[in-house]
Amino acid sequence: MSDELNKDVEMQESTDIQAANADTQSPNSEHGKKRFRARSPLATFKRILSYLKGYKLQLFFAIICIFANVICNIGGTFMMSIVINNYILPLSGFDPARYPAELAKLGGLTGLDAFGAIMGLMAGIYVIGAGLHYVYNIIIVRITSKVLQRVRDEMFERLQTLPIKYFDTHTHGDLMSLFTNDTDTLRELLSNGLPNLITQALTIVGMFVMMMVLNWVLTLVSIVMLVIELFIVKYVGGKSGKHFVRQQRKIGEINGYIEEHIDGLKVVKVFCHEDAEKAGFDSHNGELRYASRKAHTYANILMPIMGNLSYVSYAATAILGTIMAINSFYGMNWGNLVSFMQYSRQFSNPIAQMAQMMNGILMALAGAERIFDLLDAQPETDDGYVTLVNAREDEDGKLVETEEYTGVWAWKHFHKADGTTTYVKWTGEVEFEDVSFGYEPEKTVLKHITMTAYPGQKVALVGSTGAGKTTITNLINRFYDITDGKIRYDNINITKIKKADLRRSMATVLQDTHLFTGTVADNIRFGKLDATDEEVKNAAVLANADYFIRHLPEGYDTMLTGDGENLSQGQRQLLAIARAAVANPPVLILDEATSSIDTRTEKLIEKGMDRLMEGRTVFVIAHRLSTVRNSDMILVLEHGEIIERGNHEQLIAAKGKYYQLYTGAFELD
């Protein structure tokens, strides 16, 4: 990427920061609201720790292992002083005036035997430390895997409860990034970041204590270098942390762009838009590269800086310590000097590693905040209490709830006022009373819609693109709630009906068919998970899909992948119709259900569709006016309003908008 792009990105980043600062001053601004809603890193960290509450015993044991491991490592280094002073120097005959000629005894052993024993003990301490390191790593990995499983379960469960609007305002790629990149940063934090942070913190404290025990004067020299290192860590770590957070956000954006491009790849190729798409990707990728380069540049220079400072500290300690050992200042001797220099050499490493880990921790906190944004997203509200149940008539002709399927449906209505329960027979009557709606408060899509679809009636919605046809079906399903007016289902306000029961009482065949990975039978059975093989086949026959299914390589057991890419668009839509048929719904919504089916196939399935629609209230949305001629009522919509209504003959006789559309062209633009 060119330097010009880097300058553009830097200027954009500066502009973003200035805008954010300016907006923060206004409590009513969007940036101000977002910043107000943002969690503090400490709050996010506490919430992450809350997932560990169920593993207190395992964590306690792991921390004990970490503590013991640190003691073993620090203790092994301290033993070097004992080995040199009490064993190596006397054995070598060094300075006999100050060291005894005979080696110190160990367990009754003397001489080389005692030296071998103390070295074995020292090696044993390091081996125990390594074993403890392995044990606590195993514990941490198991806890991490369980926590991530719980987080992913909660994320997916929350996705099922979110309203359609949430998915309309978030790219699929960005949501996928939550389950991959962001959870991966969380895994890194729990499995490596936190254990290493505890280990390095204990190591620093332990080394400091031992250095004070060995020689407090040299420790002061190390503290001076430590203060310098902390200032560097604060500056460099702060710079890299900011860019790591930006990098995490850009990863989500680029994933969204890639997912969108893959979904629309055929469209891109049809319009020869490859170069423009590549330019768009290069722009996103350049911003990601810039953030990543900045983050890793600061992160990668930290260790060399800390390493060089540790050499300076090591050299200063060696010079001053040697002078003190030669002259026995402040009780310094050669064994203590060797151990102290080892501590001095290692003292800056934990600090550098903690600084390095802070980048990963900040990135994990950024990913965790995105995850928690999903988990805290407002779920789809459902205050309904009226449910749909199987029913039968008793001897007095009253409806009685029953467990088995009877073919009779009833709304179970519990009345809070007097505690009674009444049953209203389902008839499939849908009534719109002066309904207005807009996806955004300031933009009204539907205006004062009033209509009634009587039981068993076929209602067709026609009109130009954007007239509000699909919006009406979205409101019937309560994917969105109306702004004004009322919608009644069998004279019951649909806000009183539980959404699951409302949607269970109807089946929708969309224009854009989605097939899941699995067999053909599995995809049809998606409409009714407990459907038998016979019911699946009958539904396919009803939708006229049985013929082409039997000619597939494995028939109903043919595997479908990639959203059914091995089928034609018409075949995929036939499976969607069969899926609706197997559900045997009281109400049927066909949103351009035959738009991808040729005229010949459409005629073949008309009888099957008529059987499927028999006795049901049906809403049909179609651009192809030839498919709605036999509708009981046709509603013509324009700019969110019903401008004409009636059956085919009545509208033709009126010679209005429908007449112009029908006689001028059989398909709407």
N, C-alpha and C positions, 0 to 999 in steps of 0.2 A: 504494500500500500504506500502511496506517495506521501511526501512530507506535507503536501497540501491537505490531504485527508486528515493527518494528525492535527494540523492547525485547526481545521474545521471542527474536529471532534473536541479539541481543547476549548475552542470558542463556544461550542454548543454546551459543553459542560459548565463553563463559566456563566453562560446565559441562564442555564437551568438553575444554578445555585443562586444567582441574583434574583431570578423569578421566584424561587422558593422562599428566599429571605423576604422579598417584598410581599408575597402572598401571606406569609406568616403574620405580618403585621395586621392583616385584615382577617378577623375571626370568621367572616362569612365566605371567604374565598375557598375554592376547591383545594388548593394546595394547603391552605391553613387547616382545613378539615382533615385532610389526609395525615398531615403531620401531627395533628391533635390526636388522631386515632392510633398513631404508631405506638408500638410498645417500646419500653426502654429495654436495652440489652439485658439488664438485670432481671426484669420481669419475664422476658423470654427464657432466660437461663433457669429461673426458678420453675417455670412451667415444664421445661425439659426434665428437670430433676424430679418433678412430681410423678413421672412415669417410672421412676426407680423405687417408689415406695413399697411395691409388692415384693421387692427382692432385698429387704434389709439384711437378712441373715447372710445371704450370699455376698452382699457388698461388704458387710462387716468382716467376713472371712477374707475377702479379697484385699481389703485395706490392711488387715493384719499381715497378710503375705507381702504386700508392698512395703510395709514398715519394716518387716524382718529382712526383706531383700536389701533395703537401703542400709540397714545396720550391718549386714554381712559385707556389703561392698565397702562401706566406710571403715568397718572394723578390720577388714583385710588390709586396707591401706595403712591403718594405724599400726598393725602388727609388724609392718616393715621396720618401724623404729625399734621395736623390741628385738627383732631378729638381727638387725645390724649391730645394735649396741651390745646385746648379751651373747651373740653367737658368732657372727661373721668377723667382727673386729677382734675379739679375743682369739679366734681360731687363726687369724692371719698374723697375730702377734703385733698388731698395730698399736703403738703408743702404750707399752706395757706399764708405764708409770700411772696411767689413768684407768686402764682396763685390766681386770683380773686375767691371769694367764689361763685359768681353767674356765671352760664354758659353763654357762648356767645350767643347772640340772632341770630335767623335765621328766616327771614321773619315775624317778629313780635312774633315768638314763643320763649319761654324761658324754662329753666329746661329740664326735660326729653322729653318734646315735641320737643324742638330744637334738642336734641340728636337723637331722632328717625328720625327727618326730615333729618338731615345731613347723617345718616346711609342709609336712603332711597335714598338720592341723590348719595351717593357713590355706592350703589348697582345698581342704574340706569345706572351709567357710565359704570360699568362692563357689564351690559346687552346690552347696546348699542354697546360696543366693540365686544361682542359675535355675535350680529346681523350683524355688519359690516364684521366680519370674514366670516360669512356664505355667505354674498352677494358677496364678492370678490372671494370666492372659486367657486361659481356658474359661475361667469363671466369667470374665468380662465379655468374652465373645458370645457365650451362651446367653447372658443377660441382654446384650445388645441385639442379638437376633430376635429374642422374644419381644423386646420393646419395639423394634422396627415392624415386626409382624402386627403388633397392636396398633401402631401408628397408621400403617397402611390399611388395616381393617377399618379404623375409624375414618380415615380419609375416604375410602370407597363407600362406606356406609353413609357418610355425610353427602357424598355426591348423589346418592339415591334420593335424598330428602330435599335437595335444592330445587328451586323453581326453574322453569324453562328460561326465564330471563337471565339467570346467572350464566347459563351456557351461551346465551346470545351475546353476552358482554365479555366473555373470556375465550381466548383462542384454545382450540383443542391441544395444540402443541405445548402451550404454556401450562395447561393442566397436566399433560403427560410429564412435563419437566418436574412437577412436584413429586411424582411417584418415582422418578429416576434420579436426577441430579440433586434435588434438594434432600431427599431421603438418604442419598449417598453421603452428603456432607454431614448429616446427622449421625449416620453410622460411623463415620470417621471420628466424629467428636466423642461418641460414647465408647468406641472400642480402643481408640488410640489417644485422642486429645486429653480427656479427663484423667485416665490412668497415668499417662506420662506427666501431666501437669502436677498431680499429687506426688509422683515419684521425684520429679525434679525439685519441687518445693521442699520435700523432706530431705533430699540430698543436700540442698543449699544450707538448710538449718543444721543438719548433721555435720557437714564439713566445717561450717563456721564454729560450731562448738568444739570440734576436735582441733581446729587451728588455734583457737584460744587456749586450749589445754597444752598444745605443743609450744606455742610462743606468742604472747599477746602483742609484742612489738611488731613482728612481721605481719600479724593479722591486720594491724592498722594500715600497713602499706597496701594490703589487698583490698581493704575497705575503700581506700581512695580510688583505686582502679575500678572498684565495683560501682561507685557513684558515677564515674564517667561513663561506664557501660550502660547504666540505667538510663541516663540522659539520651544516649544514642538509641537505645531500644525504644524509648518513648517516642522519639521523633520518627525513626524509620518505621516502627511498627504502626504508628498512627497513619502514616502515608499509605502503606501497603494495605491496611485494613479497609480504608475507604474505597480503594480500587477493587478489593476482593468482593465487597458488597455490590459494587457496580457490575463487576463481572458476572456475579450470580444472576442479577436481573437481566443482563444481556443474553445470558444462556437461555433463559426462559423465552425471551423475545425471538431469538433465532430459531428455537425449536418450533415456535408457533408459525414462523414464516416457512420453515421446511415442511411442516405438516400440511399447511395450506397449499403449498406448491405441489406436493405429491398428490393431494386430493384432486387438484385441478390440472394435472399434467397433460391430459388429453386436450383440454381447452388451450393450454399454452402452446402445444404443438400445432393445433388446428389454426391458430392465429399467428403462428411463427413469432411467438413472443419470447423466445428463449434468451435473446440478448438482453431484453429489458428485465427479465426475471433474474438473469445473472448479475446485472448491474444492481438490482435491488438487494440480492443476496450479498454481493460484495460490500455494499454499504453497511448492512447489518454485521457482516463478518469483520469489517474494518473496525467498527465500534467495539466489538467483542475483543478483537486483537489488541486494540489500544488499551482497553481496561485491563486485559490479561497481562499485557506487557508491562504496564505500570505496576500492577500488583506484584508480579513475580520479580520485576527488577528490584524493587525495594526489599522484597522478601529474600532474594538470593544474595544481595550485598550484605545482609546482616551477619550471616555466619562468617564470611571472610573478615569483616571488620572486628567482630568479637574474637575471632581466632588470632588476629594480629595483636589486638590488645592483650590477649592472654599471654602471648609471647613476651610482650613488653613487661607485663606483671611477673612472668616467670623469670625473666632475666634480672629484674630488679630484686626479686626475692632471692635468687641464687647468689647475686653479688653480696647483698647485705647479709644474708644468712651465712655465707661462707666466712665472712669477716667475723661474725658473731660466734660461729662454731670454733674458729681458730683461737679466738681469745676467750671462749667460754662466757660470753656476755649473756646475761639474763638466763643462765642455765641452758643455753643452746649447745647441742652436741650433734654429731654427724648423723646418728640415726633419726633424731627429731627433724633435722634439716631435710633428709631424703623424703620422709613422710610428708613434711610440710610442703615441699616443692611439688610433690605429687598432688596434694590437695590444691595448691595454687594453680597448677596446670589444668586441673579439672574444674576449678571453681567457676570459671566463666562459661563452661559448656552448658550446665543446666540453665543458666540465665539466657544464653543464646537460643537454646532449644525451646525454652518457655516463650521467648519472643517469637520464634518461628511458629510455635503452636498457636499463638494468639491470632495469627492470620487465619489459620484453619478454623479456630474457634469463632472468629468474627464471621467467616464465610458460613459456618454451620448455623450461627445465630440468624444470619440473613435468610438462609434456607428454611430454618425452623419458623421464622416469622411468616414466611410465605405459606408454610404448611398450616400454621395456626390461623392465618387469615381464611384459609379454606374451612378449617374445622369450626371457626367462629362465624362463618357466613350464615346469614339468617335462613333457616330452613323454611320450606314451604309450609305456611300455616294451614291448619285444618281444624276448624271449630265445629265441623259437622257432627251430628249425632244420629242422623237417620241412616239406617243400613238397609241393604238389599238382601232378602232372604228367600229361600224356597218356601212355598206355602201350598196349602190345600184347603178345600172348603169342607167344613164339618157338616153335620146333619142339619144344622140351622142355617147353612149357607154362609157362615162367617169364616173368614180367613184364619187359618191356624198355621203357625210356623212349623216346619218339618225339616229334618236333616237330609232326607233323600231328595234326589232330583225329581220334580213332578211336572216340570214344564210350566208351572205357574210361579210368577214372581210377585213379591209384595215388598213395599217399603215399610220397615219396622220403625215406627215413630214413637219415641218415648217422650211423654209430656212431663216436663219438670214441675209444672204448677201443681198437678194433682197426683203425680207418680204413676199415672196409667200409661199403658202401651196400646197403640192402635196400629192396625195393619191396613195399608192402602194398596189396592191391587195395581200392579204395574200395567200401564196401558201404552206408554211411550209417547205421551203428549208433551211437547216442548213448546213453551211460550216465551217470547221476548216481549217485554213491556217497556217501551220508551228507553231502550238501552243505548247508552253512549259509552265510548271507550277510546283510549289513546295509550299507546305504548309508552309515550312520554307525556307528562301532564299538559305541556303546552301544544301538543300535536294530537288533535282528535282524528281517529281513524274511522270510527263508526258514529253516526249521528242519528239519534232518536229512532232506532230500529224497533219496529213493532210487527210481530208476526206470530202465527200459531201453526205448529205442525201437529196435526191430529194423528191418533194411533193408526198405524198401518199406512200412513201417507208418505208418498215420495215427494220430497221438496228439493228442487234444483236451484242452485245459486249460480247465476251467470253475470258476467260483467268483465270490464277491462282489468288488466293486471294492476293490483294495488287498490281495487275497489273495495276490498274488505271481506271477500268471500272466505278465505282461510281463517281470518280473524274470528269470524262467527263460530266456526267449528272449534277454534282454540278456546273460546269463551264457554261453549257447551261442555268441554272437557275440564274447564276451570284451570287451564294452563295459565291463564291470566284472569284476574277479577275485574269486573266491570267498574266503570267510574260512576255512572248514574243508571237508574232504572232497575229492573228486576228480571231474572230469568227463572222460570218455574218449570219443574219437571214433575208431571202428574200432579200439578197444582201445589207442589212443594218447592219453596225457594231453594235453589241449588246450594246456597250457602249453608243450609241446614243439613245437607247430605254429605256424608263422609266422602272425601275425594276418591278413595280406593273403591268404594261401592259405586260411586257415580261412574267412574271410568270402567269398572267391571261390567256395567250394564250396557256398554257400547263398545264397538270395535271400529277402528279407524284404519283405512287403507290410504296411505300417503302416496304422493306423486314420486317422492324420492324413497325408493325401497331400500331397506337395510337388511342384509342377511348376515347371520352369525356363522362363525366357524363351527362346522358340524355337518351332519347328514341332512339330506333333503327332508326326511321325516322329522328330524329334530327342529328344523326351521319352521315347518308347518305346526308342529306340536307346541311351538312357542306361544301360540294363541291359547292353548289349554295344556298345561304341563302333564296332566294325568290322562290325556287322550290316548285311547287304545290305537293299535295299528289299523283297525277297521275304521275307526273314526277319522284317522288321518287320511286314509285312502278315500273315504266318502267325501271328505272336504275337498280333496284334490279333484275328484270326479265332478263335484258341484262347480268348482271353479274352472273346469275344463283343463286342468293341469296334468291329469293322470296320464294322458297319451304321451306327452313329451318326457314325463318323469320315467315311464317304463322303458323309454328308449335311451335313457342315460346309461353309462357303463355299468353302474351298480344299482340302477333303479332308485328306489327310495333310500337306499343305503349309500348313495353317491355322496362323497365328501365335498363340501363347499368351503372354499377359502377365499380370502381377499374380497369379502363382500359379494361373493357369488360371481366373480369375474369370468368364470368358465361358462356362464349362462348369458343368453341375450337379455337385453333390457325387458323385453316383453315377457320372457320366461320368469324373470325375477319378479315382475309385477303379478304374474299369475300365482306364484307362490305366496305373495303377500295377500292376495285375495283368498287363497286357500287357508292361510293363517287366520284370517278373519272368520272364515266359514266354520272352522273347527271350534272357534270360541262360542259359536251359537249365541250371538249377542242379542239383547232386546232392541238396541238401537244401532244402526249402521251408518258410518260416515265414509263417503267415498270422495277423497280429495284428488281429483284427476286420476282416478284409479285405472282408467283405460287409456291414458294419454300415450303410453308407450306400446300399446297393442295395435296391430294393424286392423284395418276394417274387417277383414275376413275373420280373424280371431275374435274380434269384438262381437261379431254376429253369432259366432259359435258359443260364446259364453253368455249371451243375453238370456237364454232360457235358464241357465244355471243361476245367473245373478237374480233373475226374477224369482226363482225358488228360494234363493237366499234372502231376498228382501220381503218375501211373503209374510204378512202379519207383523212386520217391523216398521218402525219409523225410520226413514232413510233420508239422509242429507247427501245430495250429489253436487259436487263442484266440477264443472266441465267447461272447457273452452270450445270443445267440439259440440256444437248445438244439436247435432243429429242424435246425440246420446241422451238428451233430456226431453225429447218430444213427448215421451209417454209419462212424464212426471205429472203428479196430481196438481202441483203448484210450482210455478216458476217465478223466482224473484230476480229482478234485474237491478243490479247495484251499480251506482256511479258515484265516485267520490265519497263513499261511506254512507250513502243514503239509498233507500229503496225507491226507485223511480217508477217501476212497473211491477205488477203482480197479477197472476192468473195462470190458466193452463195454456198449452200451446195454441189451441184454436182461438182462445180469447185474445191472446197477445197478438196473434197474426191479424185478427180482425180489427184490433185497435190501431194497427199500422203505426206503432210508435218505435221506440229504440230497438226492441226485440225484433220487430218486423224488418227494420233496416239491417240489423245484424244477420238475421236468418236469410234474407233474400240477397243481401250483398256478398256475404262470405259465410262459410260454414265454420270458420274458426276465428276466434277473437285474437287480436294482437296482444 
